[in-house]
Every structure is written in C-alpha cells, then in structure tokens.
C-alpha cells in the first residue's frame, strides 16, 4: 500500500533534525530501526517479550485473524468473503481445521508449508520459527489469485476445543501463537455459533491473549438464522454476558449478527437485520487498507511504550548499564517524530483515492437491486413509472380534506395537527415538512400532504429519511417546477 520511505536502514539526520521521510511506511520503519530497535537490542527486549520487527511487518497487507470454537463457521466465513475455495480448506461439523492457514494473494493457486514459509523474507512470518516444529507442521500459507486478497490477508486458526478435547495437547503454546498474530493483525474477529455460546477454558485463555489489542476485536454471532427472533434476543444477551466475564473493558464490544455463508436463510424473519449487520461488518473490513498506516503507527507507539514500561520493571543487574541516550531517543520519537508522521498520513489519505477491499462477497452487496435498501424505504418506487405515493393517496386525500384546505392547500398549523399524531419528534417532522413542501410556500397541497404522510410511514417503518428528495418521490405536479439534475 505504501512504498519505502528512506531506504537507508540507519537513516541520517538532515538539517534541522528532520527525518528523511518520504512515505508513511518507510517513515515508520526508519523510526523503528533508528530509535526503538537500539533500545530493544540493548536491553534484550526480544528475549522476554517480542521479536524484532522486519521489513515485511511494515509492508504486508492488512490482516484479519479469525478465532472461534470448532464448527462456528470460521473457514466458511472466509469462503463466503472470497466466493471460492482455497487450498487447505476443510469444512465440517467436527474440528476440521487443525492448522493456522494464512490465506493470501498469489498469481497462481498453491500452498506453502510452515517450515518453508518462515524462511521467506517477503512474508511477515519469519519470527514464528521460535514456536518449533510442532507448530510449523500445523502452519501453512494458502495462495490464490482472488480480488479480495489483493487488499487483505486472512488468518484462519484451528477450532478452539471444549470439554474433554481441551485436554489434548497441541504440542505448542497455542495462546502464545495467537498473541503473536494479535500484535500484527488489523482485525481480530471472534466467531460464535448461535447454538454454541459457552466459552471454554481454552477459548477464555485465547481471548485473554488479546489483552492490549481490544481496539482490534470484533465479534460475529454466526448462524443466527437458525433461531427465531425471541430466541435470538436471548442468545444475544447470553453472549454479551459470557463475553463480559472474559473481556474486561469498559466499552461494550460490537457484535455483528448474521448468517455468513451462501446458503438460504433457515429463518427469514430477521433478514433485514442480517443484511444491515453484514453491511456494517463489510464496511469495517473494507476500510482496513485505508487505515493500515494509522494502525501500523499506533502499533509502533504501543511497542515503544511497552519496551520502556517493561524495562522499568526488570532487574538491570542482569543487563547492560543504563544508556540514557537510548531512552531519550525513544522519548523524542514519541513526542516529536510521530506528529510529523501523522501529518504525512493525513496528506497521503487526501491525495490517495479511497482504497476499499473489492471482489468476492464485497462486490455482491452493491450489485443491482440487491444493494442494501434497494426498493425499500425512500428508495421504494425508484424503478417504477407511477409515483409510488399514488397507491396510498386515496387514504391520504380523505385526511387532507378533513383539515380545512383553502384554495386546494392546508396551512402549516393544520398539517401539524395531523403530522404530530405519528408521535415522531419535532426534529424529524421538521425534516419531513422541508422535504414535502416542494414549492416552499409554507403550505401543502394534496400531493405534498400525501408525500408527507408517505415520508412519515417510511420513518415509522424503521428506514432513514433522505437528505434531499429523490426525483422519483417528487409529486407529479411539481416536477416541472424543479431544476433538472445534471
């Protein structure tokens, strides 16, 4: 997404103390190599906390980590986003994915085993070698030429076990691996099955491994079409209660409710809810490329502060003597250098076209009549020749003529008497009045009144009002008087 900004690893100070900053990614890498890395190396930060960052950590695409108990739909969720199978994909009701699978873009379809993957300098996985062969035998990269993967990479994790299965040793520190990924990904999606809300001991430990990364966590309540509305309310409440016991944050986690697979809904009562929730989740994922630079900057700041904090609590008799210049360099970076990068990020965002994840399921949500809200609410009747309000106008006309019209129009006072019966707040009714009074004369004729009643109905049905009146809602007798759209 961003190019190298200062190819000299060590970099050199320029006149006035300014860094050789040309692009955001290069700037982050340059600051890390010159300010943070010397501090980490001098006090063996990599031995007791986290390995050093490499070029691939700064250059890789945004990554999403999927975590959940077995059979909650993690692999199916990836299949749903990509709209195609990927190498190594296995789906079933029992634990099937027993490996970490990095699903990434590649010109040709194929897979790379873990031992070969961790020696590839172009991939951000080299430091995973410290988890040993037991892990590397359960790690692979699945590559395929998919449009979605041009913008993001997805990490599928093994299904978290419950009950007796928890006692089976994986042969490597599962939670430590999750923590390693959590520090480097842009989103952590926790998937839950509407019929499997219990948080097992292993799942609880896995969630605790994400502490400090709370801003990255999103929760998906999957397979929600398998329960009715009343059950769904109880399931949602039970999920929030269970999460509250494990995730100690003052903010309530965002939970997306839906059925994320390409099969018919078993229960269609909540179809509109599922569509809206899917759109919200897609928008969050699609924004990741645009926010990648800010996330990397945020992670670098967290790492720099963590290095300082952890070093303060260690016995320095086991380390080299304290070097104040290293500490000062990091302090200077946090107080001054970061601000210049933030300005650069803002400049790049303004000059760079909006970058969104495209392809797969993301394109399907905006195609033709299946775009969210198409043919509903204020968009109803957009494709019809007849004015959509006309079908209910006879009923509205009866009301109109009970409000004492004069010369074919009713005053604002009389219109208000009828409009307030909707019990909508005045702020909403004021917006409806502005939209319905097409000629802005402070009165409503019978078509304008019918339009006002139609807009009230739209709002009462749970839809949003348009900011300006769409052409298809303009009353027929007022269409000639309005300026034509370009």
C-alpha positions in Angstrom: 0.0 0.0 0.0 2.8 2.4 0.8 6.3 2.5 -0.6 9.7 2.6 1.1 10.4 5.9 2.7 14.1 6.2 3.3 15.9 3.1 2.1 18.9 3.5 4.3 18.2 1.3 7.3 20.1 3.5 9.7 19.0 6.7 8.1 20.7 10.0 8.7 19.6 13.2 10.4 19.1 16.1 8.0 19.5 19.8 8.6 17.2 21.0 11.3 16.9 17.4 12.7 14.2 16.4 10.2 14.0 12.7 9.2 14.3 11.6 5.6 10.6 11.0 5.4 9.0 10.4 2.0 6.3 7.9 2.7 4.5 6.7 5.8 5.6 3.1 5.7 9.2 3.9 5.2 8.9 6.6 7.9 7.6 4.0 10.4 10.4 1.6 9.5 13.0 4.3 9.7 11.9 5.4 13.1 11.8 1.8 14.4 15.2 1.0 13.1 16.9 4.1 14.4 15.0 4.8 17.7 13.2 1.8 19.0 15.3 -1.2 17.8 18.6 0.0 19.5 16.7 0.2 22.8 15.2 -3.2 22.4 18.5 -4.8 21.4 20.5 -3.1 24.2 18.1 -4.5 26.9 17.2 -7.8 25.3 13.6 -6.9 24.9 13.3 -9.5 22.1 14.2 -12.3 24.6 11.5 -11.6 27.1 8.7 -10.1 25.1 8.6 -9.9 21.3 11.0 -10.5 18.4 12.2 -7.5 16.4 10.1 -6.2 13.6 11.2 -6.8 10.0 10.6 -5.1 6.6 7.7 -7.5 5.9 5.9 -6.4 9.1 5.7 -2.8 7.7 4.9 -3.7 4.1 2.4 -6.5 4.4 -1.3 -6.0 3.6 -3.8 -5.6 6.4 -4.5 -9.0 8.0 -7.6 -10.4 9.7 -7.4 -13.1 12.4 -10.4 -15.4 12.8 -10.8 -17.1 16.1 -13.6 -19.3 17.5 -14.5 -22.7 18.7 -14.8 -25.5 16.2 -17.8 -25.5 13.9 -18.6 -21.9 14.4 -18.0 -21.2 10.7 -14.5 -19.6 10.5 -13.5 -21.4 7.3 -16.9 -20.9 5.8 -16.7 -17.2 6.6 -13.5 -17.0 4.6 -15.2 -19.0 1.8 -18.1 -16.5 1.9 -15.9 -13.5 1.6 -13.8 -14.9 -1.2 -16.6 -16.7 -3.0 -14.3 -19.5 -3.9 -12.5 -22.4 -2.2 -8.9 -22.1 -1.2 -6.1 -24.7 -0.8 -6.2 -26.5 2.5 -9.8 -25.6 3.2 -11.8 -28.2 5.1 -15.3 -27.6 6.4 -17.3 -29.9 8.7 -19.3 -30.2 11.9 -16.4 -31.6 13.9 -12.9 -30.0 14.4 -11.6 -29.9 10.8 -9.1 -27.0 10.6 -6.3 -28.2 12.8 -3.8 -25.7 11.4 -3.2 -22.0 11.1 -3.7 -21.1 7.5 -2.6 -17.7 6.1 -4.9 -17.1 3.1 -3.0 -14.6 0.9 -2.9 -13.3 -2.7 -0.8 -15.2 -5.2 -0.6 -15.1 -9.0 -1.1 -18.9 -9.1 -3.0 -21.2 -6.7 -0.9 -23.2 -4.3 0.2 -23.7 -0.7 3.4 -23.3 1.2 4.2 -25.4 4.3 5.2 -23.7 7.6 8.8 -24.6 7.6 9.4 -23.1 4.2 7.1 -20.1 4.9 9.1 -18.9 7.9 12.3 -18.5 5.8 10.6 -16.4 3.2 11.7 -12.7 3.8 8.7 -11.4 1.8 6.2 -12.8 4.2 5.7 -11.4 7.7 6.0 -14.8 9.4 9.8 -15.4 9.9 9.8 -14.9 13.6 7.2 -17.7 14.1 10.0 -20.2 13.8 10.6 -19.8 17.5 7.4 -21.9 18.2 9.1 -25.0 16.9 8.3 -27.8 14.5 5.1 -28.9 16.4 3.6 -25.5 15.3 5.3 -25.2 11.9 3.8 -28.6 11.0 0.4 -27.1 11.7 1.0 -23.8 9.8 0.7 -23.1 6.1 0.1 -20.3 3.6 -2.7 -20.8 1.0 -2.2 -18.5 -2.0 -4.7 -17.8 -4.8 -5.4 -15.1 -7.4 -8.5 -13.6 -5.7 -9.6 -10.0 -5.9 -10.3 -9.7 -2.2 -6.8 -10.9 -1.3 -5.2 -8.0 -3.3 -6.2 -5.8 -0.4 -6.2 -8.0 2.7 -4.9 -11.3 4.0 -6.9 -13.6 6.3 -5.5 -15.9 9.0 -7.7 -19.0 9.7 -7.0 -20.5 13.1 -7.7 -24.1 14.5 -11.0 -24.6 16.0 -10.8 -23.9 19.8 -11.6 -27.1 21.7 -14.1 -27.6 24.5 -14.9 -30.3 27.0 -12.6 -33.3 27.1 -11.0 -32.3 23.8 -9.3 -29.4 25.7 -7.0 -31.8 27.5 -5.4 -32.9 24.2 -2.0 -31.1 24.0 -1.4 -29.3 20.7 2.3 -29.6 21.2 2.9 -25.9 21.1 1.8 -22.8 23.0 -1.5 -22.1 21.2 -2.2 -18.8 23.2 1.3 -17.5 22.6 0.9 -18.0 18.8 -2.5 -16.2 19.0 -0.8 -13.4 20.9 1.9 -13.1 18.2 -0.7 -12.8 15.5 -2.8 -10.4 17.5 0.1 -7.9 17.8 0.4 -7.9 14.0 -3.1 -8.1 12.5 -5.5 -5.3 11.9 -8.7 -7.1 13.0 -9.4 -9.9 15.3 -12.8 -11.5 14.6 -14.2 -13.8 17.3 -16.9 -16.1 15.8 -19.7 -17.6 17.9 -22.4 -20.1 16.9 -25.9 -19.2 17.9 -26.1 -22.7 19.4 -22.7 -22.7 20.9 -22.2 -19.7 23.3 -20.2 -21.4 26.0 -16.7 -20.0 26.3 -14.5 -23.0 27.1 -11.3 -22.7 29.2 -9.1 -22.8 26.1 -11.3 -20.1 24.4 -11.1 -18.0 27.6 -7.3 -18.2 27.6 -7.2 -17.4 24.0 -9.3 -14.2 24.5 -7.0 -13.2 27.4 -4.1 -13.4 25.0 -5.6 -10.5 23.1 -5.4 -8.1 26.0 -3.9 -4.8 24.9 -5.4 -5.3 21.4 -9.1 -4.6 22.4 -9.5 -1.9 19.6 -8.9 -4.6 17.0 -11.6 -7.1 18.3 -14.9 -7.6 16.6 -17.5 -10.3 17.5 -19.6 -12.1 15.0 -22.7 -14.1 16.1 -22.9 -16.5 13.2 -25.7 -18.9 12.2 -28.3 -16.5 13.7 -30.8 -17.6 11.1 -31.2 -20.9 12.9 -33.2 -19.3 15.7 -36.3 -17.2 15.8 -36.5 -13.6 16.9 -37.3 -14.4 20.5 -34.5 -16.9 20.8 -32.1 -14.6 19.1 -32.7 -11.9 21.7 -31.9 -14.4 24.4 -28.9 -15.7 22.6 -27.5 -12.2 22.1 -28.0 -11.4 25.8 -26.3 -14.7 26.8 -23.4 -13.9 24.5 -22.9 -10.4 26.0 -23.0 -11.9 29.5 -20.4 -14.5 28.6 -18.1 -12.0 27.0 -18.4 -9.6 29.9 -16.8 -12.3 32.2 -13.8 -12.7 29.9 -13.1 -9.4 28.3 -12.6 -6.7 30.9 -13.2 -3.5 29.0 -15.5 -0.6 29.9 -16.8 -0.4 26.3 -19.3 -2.9 25.0 -17.9 -5.0 22.2 -19.5 -4.6 18.8 -21.4 -7.8 17.9 -22.4 -8.4 14.3 -25.4 -10.7 13.9 -26.0 -12.8 10.8 -25.5 -15.9 8.8 -22.3 -15.7 6.9 -22.5 -18.3 4.2 -24.0 -18.5 0.8 -27.0 -20.8 1.7 -30.7 -19.9 2.0 -31.7 -18.5 5.4 -33.4 -21.1 7.6 -35.5 -18.3 9.3 -36.2 -15.2 7.2 -37.9 -13.1 10.0 -34.7 -11.2 10.6 -33.5 -10.9 7.0 -33.3 -7.1 7.1 -31.3 -7.1 10.3 -28.8 -9.7 8.9 -28.4 -7.6 5.8 -27.8 -4.4 7.7 -25.3 -6.2 10.1 -23.4 -7.7 7.2 -23.1 -4.3 5.5 -21.7 -2.8 8.7 -19.2 -5.6 9.1 -18.2 -5.3 5.4 -17.7 -1.5 5.7 -15.4 -2.2 8.7 -13.4 -4.7 6.8 -13.3 -2.6 3.6 -11.9 0.4 5.4 -8.8 -1.6 6.6 -6.5 -0.7 3.7 -7.3 3.0 4.2 -6.5 2.8 7.9 -3.5 0.5 7.6 -0.9 3.3 8.0 -2.6 4.6 11.2 -2.8 1.1 12.6 0.9 0.5 12.0 1.8 3.8 13.6 -0.4 3.0 16.6 1.2 -0.4 17.0 4.7 1.1 16.8 3.8 3.6 19.5 2.4 0.8 21.7 5.5 -1.2 21.2 7.8 1.7 22.0 5.9 2.5 25.2 5.8 -1.2 26.2 9.5 -1.5 25.8 10.0 1.4 28.1 7.5 0.2 30.7 8.7 -3.4 30.8 12.3 -2.4 31.1 11.4 -0.3 34.2 10.3 -3.5 36.0 13.3 -5.7 35.3 16.4 -6.3 37.3 19.0 -4.3 35.4 21.9 -6.0 37.2 21.4 -8.7 34.5 21.6 -6.2 31.7 24.0 -3.7 30.3 24.4 -0.4 32.2 21.6 2.1 31.5 22.1 4.2 28.4 20.1 7.4 28.8 20.6 8.4 25.2 18.6 5.3 24.0 15.7 6.2 26.3 15.9 9.9 25.2 15.8 8.8 21.6 12.5 6.9 22.1 11.0 9.8 24.1 12.0 12.2 21.4 10.4 9.9 18.8 7.1 9.7 20.7 7.0 13.4 21.4 8.0 14.9 18.1 8.7 12.5 15.2 5.3 10.8 15.5 3.4 14.1 15.0 5.2 14.6 11.6 4.2 11.2 10.5 0.5 11.8 11.5 0.6 14.9 9.2 2.0 12.8 6.4 -0.7 10.2 6.9 -3.3 12.9 6.5 -1.7 14.2 3.4 -1.5 10.7 1.8 -5.1 10.0 2.7 -6.2 13.2 1.0 -4.1 12.7 -2.1 -4.7 8.9 -2.5 -8.0 7.6 -3.9 -10.1 5.8 -1.3 -8.9 2.2 -1.2 -11.5 -0.4 -0.3 -11.5 -4.1 -0.3 -13.1 -5.3 -3.6 -14.1 -8.6 -5.1 -15.9 -11.7 -3.7 -18.8 -11.0 -1.4 -17.9 -7.3 -1.1 -19.0 -6.7 -4.7 -22.2 -8.7 -4.4 -23.5 -6.3 -1.7 -23.6 -3.4 -4.2 -24.8 -5.1 -7.3 -28.1 -4.1 -9.0 -31.3 -4.5 -7.0 -29.5 -6.4 -4.2 -27.7 -3.3 -2.9 -28.7 -2.6 0.7 -32.0 -0.8 0.9 -32.7 -1.1 -2.8 -36.5 -0.9 -3.3 -37.1 -0.1 0.4 -37.9 3.0 2.4 -37.2 6.2 0.4 -35.8 4.1 -2.5 -39.1 2.3 -3.0 -40.6 3.0 -6.4 -37.3 4.3 -7.9 -37.7 2.0 -10.9 -41.4 2.5 -11.4 -43.1 4.9 -13.8 -46.0 5.6 -11.5 -45.5 7.8 -8.4 -45.0 5.3 -5.5 -47.2 7.5 -3.2 -50.2 7.2 -5.5 -51.1 3.7 -4.2 -52.0 5.2 -0.8 -53.0 8.6 -1.9 -56.8 7.9 -1.7 -56.4 7.3 2.0 -54.3 10.4 2.4 -56.7 12.5 0.4 -59.6 11.7 2.8 -57.4 13.0 5.7 -56.4 16.1 3.6 -60.0 17.2 3.1 -60.8 17.0 6.9 -58.0 19.6 7.5 -59.9 22.5 6.0 -58.0 23.2 2.8 -58.3 26.7 1.3 -57.7 27.0 -2.4 -56.5 23.4 -2.5 -53.9 23.8 0.3 -53.7 23.3 4.0 -51.8 25.6 6.3 -48.8 24.5 8.4 -50.9 24.7 11.6 -53.5 22.3 10.2 -50.9 20.0 8.7 -49.1 19.9 12.1 -52.3 18.6 13.8 -52.2 15.5 11.7 -48.4 15.0 11.5 -47.9 15.0 15.3 -50.3 12.1 15.6 -47.4 10.0 14.3 -45.6 10.7 17.7 -42.4 11.4 15.8 -40.2 14.1 17.4 -40.4 17.6 16.1 -36.9 17.4 14.7 -38.0 14.6 12.4 -41.3 16.1 11.5 -39.5 19.4 10.6 -37.3 17.5 8.2 -40.3 15.8 6.6 -42.0 19.2 6.2 -39.0 20.6 4.5 -38.9 17.6 2.1 -42.7 17.7 1.4 -43.1 21.4 0.9 -41.7 21.2 -2.6 -42.6 24.8 -3.6 -41.5 26.2 -0.2 -44.7 28.3 0.2 -45.4 27.2 3.8 -48.5 25.2 2.8 -49.2 21.7 1.5 -51.4 20.8 -1.5 -52.9 17.3 -1.6 -49.9 15.8 -3.3 -47.4 17.4 -0.9 -49.5 16.2 2.0 -49.6 12.7 0.6 -45.8 12.9 0.3 -45.5 14.0 3.9 -47.6 11.0 5.0 -45.5 8.7 2.9 -42.3 10.0 4.5 -43.8 9.6 7.9 -44.6 6.0 7.0 -41.0 5.4 5.9 -39.7 6.7 9.2 -42.1 4.6 11.2 -41.2 1.5 9.3 -37.6 2.0 10.6 -35.9 3.5 7.5 -33.9 6.7 7.3 -35.2 9.8 5.6 -33.3 11.1 2.6 -31.3 14.3 2.9 -32.9 15.6 -0.2 -36.0 14.5 -2.1 -35.2 11.8 -4.7 -36.6 12.5 -8.1 -39.0 9.6 -8.0 -40.7 10.9 -4.9 -41.3 14.4 -6.3 -45.1 14.9 -6.7 -46.0 14.8 -10.4 -47.5 18.3 -10.4 -44.2 19.7 -9.0 -41.7 18.0 -11.3 -41.7 20.7 -14.0 -41.0 23.5 -11.5 -37.9 21.8 -10.0 -34.5 22.2 -11.7 -33.4 19.2 -13.6 -30.5 17.2 -12.3 -27.2 17.4 -14.3 
